[in-house]
Amino acid sequence: MGETSAVTVAYESAIARDLARRAALVAPLVVLGCGLAWGAAGAVSAAIGLVLVALNFLAAAGALSWAAPQGGSVVMAAVLGGYLLRLIVLLGIVLALQQVAWLNIPVLVVTLAVTHLALLTWELRYVSFSLAAPGLKPARK
């Protein structure tokens, strides 16, 4: 019998990169809208929020990519522990940025929350309609 090599594809990384790309697509609109509504502080706060959202998705994918080969228990620990850790890190960043006078913290927090939900909904709808998110497209032979 011949040896078979297990080809592992990091689907979570492909989806996270797609989410980060979508965040970059909506970034000009969000930053402009917040800039018009709250001035420069709103624009900068929204931009920081969008960067944090993209980094959060990429960090989640990195943790899952690392945990997947380790087994199911490690994946579950990485999902729960990583989620809690990333929430604590985001909270710490927001609390640290409260000291910066030229930022609008409510805009930052709302951008974080709304953008997370909006991007996940966008990706969910895309996957559920086509089953063709970047990491889920069937390979062409």
GUGU-329142 format. One record per atom (N, C-alpha, C): residue in one letter; atom name; z, y, x. Coordinates in pm, 1 decimal. Atoms other than C-alpha are relative to their C-alpha. Layout:
! residues N
A|CA|Z|Y|X
...
! end
This chain:
! residues 141
M|N|0.0|-117.4|83.8
M|CA|0.0|0.0|0.0
M|C|0.0|124.0|88.5
G|N|7.3|-123.3|-76.0
G|CA|-81.1|348.8|119.3
G|C|116.7|91.6|-34.5
E|N|-107.6|-94.9|23.5
E|CA|172.0|621.4|154.4
E|C|-50.8|112.8|-87.5
T|N|32.9|-116.0|82.7
T|CA|174.1|893.1|-103.9
T|C|89.7|113.6|43.0
S|N|-80.2|-116.2|-37.0
S|CA|285.6|1235.9|-8.0
S|C|30.7|78.8|-126.6
A|N|-42.6|-76.8|116.2
A|CA|483.9|1422.4|-266.1
A|C|-32.7|146.7|24.5
V|N|35.6|-140.6|-9.2
V|CA|332.1|1761.9|-316.2
V|C|90.9|75.7|-95.2
T|N|-89.3|-77.8|83.6
T|CA|590.7|2003.6|-440.3
T|C|-54.4|141.0|-12.2
V|N|46.5|-135.3|28.4
V|CA|487.9|2325.3|-601.6
V|C|118.8|77.9|-53.6
A|N|-111.3|-83.2|44.0
A|CA|741.4|2602.4|-644.5
A|C|-44.3|84.0|-119.4
Y|N|42.8|-69.5|120.8
Y|CA|657.6|2693.1|-1002.3
Y|C|86.6|122.6|-27.3
E|N|-89.3|-112.2|27.3
E|CA|962.2|2915.2|-1031.5
E|C|-36.0|120.2|86.8
S|N|40.2|-111.5|-86.1
S|CA|842.3|3123.6|-736.5
S|C|-127.7|65.7|-50.7
A|N|124.2|-55.7|54.1
A|CA|496.9|3164.5|-889.7
A|C|28.3|83.6|-123.6
I|N|-33.5|-75.1|121.4
I|CA|646.8|3275.5|-1219.2
I|C|76.2|127.4|35.7
A|N|-74.0|-118.9|-42.1
A|CA|889.7|3514.1|-1045.3
A|C|-93.7|104.2|60.7
R|N|98.2|-94.7|-56.1
R|CA|601.4|3666.5|-847.8
R|C|-81.8|63.6|-111.3
D|N|74.1|-54.6|113.9
D|CA|412.4|3706.2|-1175.6
D|C|84.9|103.1|-74.2
L|N|-89.2|-96.9|64.2
L|CA|715.5|3878.6|-1330.8
L|C|10.6|127.8|83.1
A|N|-6.4|-118.1|-87.1
A|CA|741.8|4110.1|-1029.1
A|C|-130.2|78.8|-7.3
R|N|129.6|-68.4|13.7
R|CA|370.0|4186.3|-1058.8
R|C|-6.0|77.0|-131.6
R|N|-1.7|-68.7|129.3
R|CA|414.6|4270.5|-1425.3
R|C|92.3|121.6|3.3
A|N|-89.3|-114.6|-15.8
A|CA|707.9|4495.7|-1334.8
A|C|-72.2|113.8|70.8
A|N|77.5|-102.6|-70.9
A|CA|478.9|4677.4|-1092.2
A|C|-105.7|61.8|-91.0
L|N|100.3|-52.9|92.7
L|CA|218.6|4712.4|-1368.1
L|C|59.0|103.3|-96.4
V|N|-60.4|-92.1|97.0
V|CA|459.5|4881.3|-1609.2
V|C|79.2|111.2|67.1
A|N|-82.0|-97.9|-70.9
A|CA|644.7|5077.9|-1341.0
A|C|-48.1|144.2|-15.8
P|N|41.0|-140.5|14.2
P|CA|427.3|5391.9|-1352.9
P|C|30.0|57.2|-138.1
L|N|-26.8|-46.8|136.2
L|CA|462.1|5416.8|-1729.8
L|C|149.4|22.8|-22.7
V|N|-144.9|-12.3|18.1
V|CA|838.6|5358.3|-1725.0
V|C|53.9|118.3|80.2
V|N|-48.7|-108.9|-85.0
V|CA|900.2|5597.2|-1435.0
V|C|-46.0|134.5|-54.2
L|N|50.0|-125.4|57.1
L|CA|679.5|5865.4|-1588.6
L|C|74.0|36.3|-127.9
G|N|-71.2|-26.0|125.7
G|CA|843.3|5829.0|-1929.2
G|C|142.9|45.9|23.3
C|N|-137.6|-39.7|-30.0
C|CA|1193.1|5846.8|-1786.2
C|C|3.6|134.1|72.7
G|N|7.5|-128.7|-67.8
G|CA|1088.3|6135.6|-1563.6
G|C|-21.4|114.3|-98.2
L|N|22.2|-103.6|100.8
L|CA|960.0|6331.2|-1862.3
L|C|122.8|21.5|-86.8
A|N|-116.6|-10.8|86.9
A|CA|1271.5|6256.6|-2064.0
A|C|124.0|51.4|72.7
W|N|-124.3|-32.8|-70.4
W|CA|1542.7|6297.1|-1796.3
W|C|-22.2|65.9|134.4
G|N|27.0|-69.4|-125.4
G|CA|1373.0|6470.7|-1507.4
G|C|-8.1|-94.8|118.5
A|N|13.4|78.2|-122.8
A|CA|1363.8|6355.7|-1147.5
A|C|107.0|-107.9|9.4
A|N|-107.9|100.1|-5.0
A|CA|1700.4|6178.3|-1178.9
A|C|-34.8|-120.7|-86.4
G|N|40.9|110.3|86.4
G|CA|1564.0|5970.3|-1466.5
G|C|-111.3|-82.6|62.3
A|N|111.5|71.9|-63.2
A|CA|1245.7|5883.0|-1277.6
A|C|49.0|-86.1|115.5
V|N|-52.2|75.8|-113.9
V|CA|1431.7|5777.1|-962.8
V|C|87.9|-115.3|-48.9
S|N|-87.5|104.4|54.8
S|CA|1688.1|5582.1|-1166.4
S|C|-81.7|-114.3|-58.6
A|N|86.5|103.1|57.1
A|CA|1413.9|5397.4|-1354.3
A|C|-69.6|-79.2|110.2
A|N|66.2|68.8|-111.3
A|CA|1232.2|5318.3|-1029.1
A|C|96.9|-95.9|69.6
I|N|-100.4|87.5|-61.9
I|CA|1551.7|5178.5|-875.5
I|C|27.6|-119.6|-90.9
G|N|-22.6|108.5|94.9
G|CA|1612.3|4974.7|-1190.4
G|C|-111.9|-102.8|2.3
L|N|113.9|91.7|-4.0
L|CA|1262.4|4826.7|-1178.2
L|C|-1.2|-83.5|128.1
V|N|-6.8|73.7|-126.4
V|CA|1301.2|4731.2|-811.8
V|C|110.1|-106.0|-6.8
L|N|-110.4|96.0|11.6
L|CA|1636.3|4565.5|-886.1
L|C|-37.4|-117.2|-90.7
V|N|43.2|107.1|90.2
V|CA|1482.9|4368.5|-1173.9
V|C|-93.4|-96.0|73.6
A|N|94.3|85.4|-73.2
A|CA|1197.5|4240.6|-956.7
A|C|72.8|-81.8|106.2
L|N|-76.5|73.0|-102.3
L|CA|1437.9|4148.5|-675.5
L|C|88.2|-107.7|-63.0
N|N|-83.2|98.4|69.3
N|CA|1663.0|3970.7|-925.0
N|C|-81.3|-123.8|-37.4
F|N|85.8|113.9|34.1
F|CA|1376.5|3753.7|-1050.2
F|C|-38.4|-79.2|124.8
L|N|38.5|68.0|-124.0
L|CA|1266.4|3676.1|-694.1
L|C|118.2|-75.1|61.2
A|N|-118.7|68.6|-51.3
A|CA|1623.3|3589.8|-590.1
A|C|29.9|-125.9|-82.0
A|N|-21.5|117.7|85.5
A|CA|1658.3|3355.0|-888.8
A|C|-98.3|-110.5|36.1
A|N|101.7|99.2|-36.3
A|CA|1334.1|3182.5|-796.2
A|C|29.0|-60.0|136.9
G|N|-34.1|51.4|-132.2
G|CA|1441.4|3152.7|-434.3
G|C|113.0|-101.1|-5.7
A|N|-112.2|93.2|14.0
A|CA|1767.3|2987.5|-534.6
A|C|-45.9|-131.3|-62.2
L|N|48.7|122.4|64.4
L|CA|1587.1|2742.7|-762.4
L|C|-92.9|-78.6|92.0
S|N|88.8|68.2|-94.9
S|CA|1323.2|2665.2|-500.4
S|C|80.4|-74.7|105.5
W|N|-85.7|65.8|-97.1
W|CA|1598.7|2585.1|-253.7
W|C|71.4|-119.4|-63.0
A|N|-82.8|102.8|64.1
A|CA|1800.5|2378.6|-504.9
A|C|-81.7|-117.9|-52.1
A|N|79.3|105.2|64.3
A|CA|1515.8|2176.7|-658.8
A|C|-7.3|-129.1|82.0
P|N|6.2|126.1|-75.2
P|CA|1475.6|1926.8|-372.9
P|C|136.7|-67.7|15.8
Q|N|-134.4|53.3|-20.7
Q|CA|1853.7|1880.3|-357.7
Q|C|45.5|-91.5|-113.6
G|N|-39.1|83.9|112.0
G|CA|1883.6|1723.2|-702.1
G|C|48.4|81.1|-119.1
G|N|-33.7|-66.0|126.3
G|CA|1982.6|1801.8|-1058.6
G|C|131.9|74.3|0.3
S|N|-130.9|-65.1|-2.3
S|CA|2346.8|1883.3|-995.0
S|C|-4.8|130.2|79.2
V|N|11.3|-120.8|-82.3
V|CA|2258.0|2132.6|-724.3
V|C|-79.9|106.6|-75.2
V|N|77.6|-95.1|79.7
V|CA|1999.0|2291.2|-953.7
V|C|89.8|66.3|-103.2
M|N|-89.9|-56.9|101.1
M|CA|2257.7|2333.5|-1227.9
M|C|99.8|96.6|62.7
A|N|-93.7|-88.3|-69.0
A|CA|2506.0|2482.2|-981.2
A|C|-69.0|128.3|45.5
A|N|74.3|-118.0|-45.1
A|CA|2239.6|2715.5|-842.5
A|C|-34.1|91.7|-116.0
V|N|33.0|-81.9|116.9
V|CA|2139.6|2830.1|-1189.7
V|C|122.6|77.0|-46.0
L|N|-120.5|-67.0|50.3
L|CA|2492.3|2903.4|-1309.9
L|C|62.0|90.5|105.1
G|N|-60.9|-80.4|-105.7
G|CA|2635.6|3020.7|-979.7
G|C|-87.6|117.1|41.2
G|N|91.3|-107.6|-36.3
G|CA|2325.8|3219.8|-892.8
G|C|-4.1|109.9|-103.8
Y|N|-0.1|-98.8|108.4
Y|CA|2324.3|3388.9|-1232.3
Y|C|124.2|88.3|8.8
L|N|-124.1|-77.2|-9.7
L|CA|2688.9|3491.1|-1201.1
L|C|0.9|88.6|124.6
L|N|3.4|-77.7|-124.0
L|CA|2642.0|3602.1|-840.9
L|C|-94.5|119.5|-11.7
R|N|95.2|-110.9|14.1
R|CA|2333.6|3809.7|-924.2
R|C|52.4|106.1|-97.0
L|N|-60.1|-98.8|90.9
L|CA|2514.7|3973.4|-1218.1
L|C|106.0|82.7|71.3
I|N|-104.3|-71.5|-74.2
I|CA|2806.4|4060.9|-991.9
I|C|-63.3|96.1|100.3
V|N|68.0|-87.4|-96.9
V|CA|2569.1|4200.5|-728.0
V|C|-60.4|120.4|-71.6
L|N|57.3|-112.6|75.2
L|CA|2385.4|4410.6|-989.0
L|C|109.4|96.0|-45.4
L|N|-111.7|-85.3|40.3
L|CA|2717.8|4538.9|-1123.0
L|C|51.9|79.1|119.2
G|N|-45.4|-70.2|-119.9
G|CA|2829.5|4622.4|-769.1
G|C|-94.6|110.8|42.0
I|N|98.1|-102.7|-35.6
I|CA|2507.1|4810.7|-701.7
I|C|10.8|118.5|-95.3
V|N|-11.9|-108.7|98.5
V|CA|2540.5|5009.5|-1024.3
V|C|128.6|78.8|24.7
L|N|-125.8|-69.8|-25.8
L|CA|2905.4|5089.0|-948.6
L|C|-8.6|83.6|127.2
A|N|16.1|-76.3|-124.5
A|CA|2815.4|5197.8|-594.7
A|C|-89.1|122.2|-21.4
L|N|92.1|-111.8|24.0
L|CA|2531.2|5414.5|-723.3
L|C|59.5|106.4|-91.5
Q|N|-64.6|-102.4|82.9
Q|CA|2767.4|5592.9|-963.7
Q|C|45.0|118.4|84.6
Q|N|-44.7|-106.0|-89.4
Q|CA|2877.5|5794.6|-661.8
Q|C|-112.9|96.0|37.2
V|N|115.5|-83.3|-35.3
V|CA|2524.7|5932.7|-617.2
V|C|-23.3|98.7|-114.2
A|N|3.3|-102.4|104.1
A|CA|2516.3|6261.5|-806.4
A|C|-139.1|17.6|-62.2
W|N|134.7|-28.0|49.7
W|CA|2136.1|6281.7|-842.6
W|C|-62.4|-117.3|-73.2
L|N|50.0|111.9|80.1
L|CA|2101.8|5948.3|-1026.9
L|C|54.1|8.8|-141.7
N|N|-41.5|6.7|140.0
N|CA|2119.5|5897.9|-1401.3
N|C|36.2|-145.9|-27.6
I|N|-46.7|138.0|11.9
I|CA|2331.3|5583.8|-1437.5
I|C|-35.1|-61.4|-135.8
P|N|42.3|61.8|126.5
P|CA|2267.3|5532.0|-1812.0
P|C|-147.7|-41.1|-0.3
V|N|141.7|35.5|-8.4
V|CA|1892.1|5534.8|-1744.7
V|C|-17.3|-124.6|86.8
L|N|6.9|116.0|-88.2
L|CA|1939.8|5286.9|-1459.6
L|C|42.7|-126.9|-73.3
V|N|-52.4|118.0|69.4
V|CA|2147.2|5048.3|-1672.8
V|C|-92.8|-41.9|-113.4
V|N|91.0|33.4|110.4
V|CA|1915.2|5068.3|-1973.7
V|C|-131.3|-55.1|54.8
T|N|121.7|52.5|-62.5
T|CA|1613.9|5016.9|-1746.3
T|C|21.1|-144.4|45.4
L|N|-31.2|137.0|-42.3
L|CA|1780.7|4708.0|-1597.3
L|C|-2.3|-96.1|-118.6
A|N|-12.1|89.6|115.2
A|CA|1860.1|4557.4|-1937.5
A|C|-132.6|-16.6|-73.5
V|N|123.1|5.6|79.3
V|CA|1542.2|4645.7|-2123.2
V|C|-113.5|-64.2|78.3
T|N|108.9|55.2|-79.6
T|CA|1308.3|4559.1|-1837.6
T|C|16.3|-150.9|19.2
H|N|-22.5|144.7|-8.7
H|CA|1469.5|4217.4|-1786.0
H|C|-48.9|-68.9|-127.4
L|N|36.0|62.7|127.0
L|CA|1431.6|4134.1|-2153.7
L|C|-148.9|12.7|-30.4
A|N|141.6|-21.5|30.1
A|CA|1084.9|4285.2|-2189.6
A|C|-89.9|-88.3|86.8
L|N|83.0|82.2|-88.5
L|CA|941.8|4107.0|-1885.7
L|C|13.3|-148.8|-32.2
L|N|-18.2|140.1|37.9
L|CA|1094.1|3773.7|-1985.4
L|C|-71.8|-32.3|-130.5
T|N|71.3|20.0|126.5
T|CA|956.7|3812.4|-2338.1
T|C|-150.1|-2.0|22.7
W|N|142.1|-5.4|-32.2
W|CA|615.1|3907.0|-2200.4
W|C|-44.5|-131.9|63.0
E|N|34.7|124.8|-67.1
E|CA|612.3|3602.5|-1973.6
E|C|11.1|-118.2|-96.6
L|N|-18.2|108.3|96.1
L|CA|744.2|3374.7|-2249.1
L|C|-116.8|-6.7|-96.7
R|N|113.6|-2.4|93.2
R|CA|472.3|3483.9|-2488.7
R|C|-126.7|-47.9|68.7
Y|N|118.8|40.8|-73.9
Y|CA|208.1|3435.0|-2221.6
Y|C|0.0|-150.7|20.6
V|N|-9.6|143.7|-24.5
V|CA|330.6|3086.0|-2135.8
V|C|-14.2|-77.0|-130.7
S|N|3.4|74.9|125.2
S|CA|378.6|2979.7|-2498.4
S|C|-136.9|4.8|-66.0
F|N|132.6|-9.0|60.4
F|CA|33.0|3100.1|-2604.9
F|C|-104.0|-80.1|76.3
S|N|107.9|59.9|-77.2
S|CA|-167.8|2956.5|-2320.7
S|C|42.4|-116.0|89.1
L|N|-48.9|96.0|-99.1
L|CA|54.5|2727.4|-2114.0
L|C|-71.0|20.6|132.9
A|N|78.4|-29.5|-119.4
A|CA|-117.5|2903.6|-1830.0
A|C|62.8|109.1|85.6
A|N|-61.3|-93.5|-93.2
A|CA|139.5|3111.0|-1645.9
A|C|-44.0|-41.2|140.3
P|N|55.2|31.4|-131.5
P|CA|46.1|3125.4|-1278.4
P|C|46.5|-134.3|54.9
G|N|-49.6|124.9|-53.5
G|CA|265.8|2833.3|-1188.1
G|C|-26.0|-118.7|-88.8
L|N|17.7|109.8|93.7
L|CA|172.7|2627.2|-1490.5
L|C|-145.7|-34.1|-27.6
K|N|142.0|30.3|20.4
K|CA|-206.4|2634.2|-1476.1
K|C|-31.1|-136.7|59.2
P|N|38.0|129.5|-58.5
P|CA|-347.2|2285.7|-1432.4
P|C|-92.9|21.5|118.5
A|N|85.7|-10.3|-118.4
A|CA|-508.7|2235.4|-1094.0
A|C|-139.5|-49.9|-33.6
R|N|139.0|42.6|18.9
R|CA|-886.8|2213.3|-1097.9
R|C|-34.0|-104.1|103.1
K|N|38.0|106.8|-93.0
K|CA|-1031.5|1902.4|-943.4
K|C|-138.2|24.4|55.9
! end
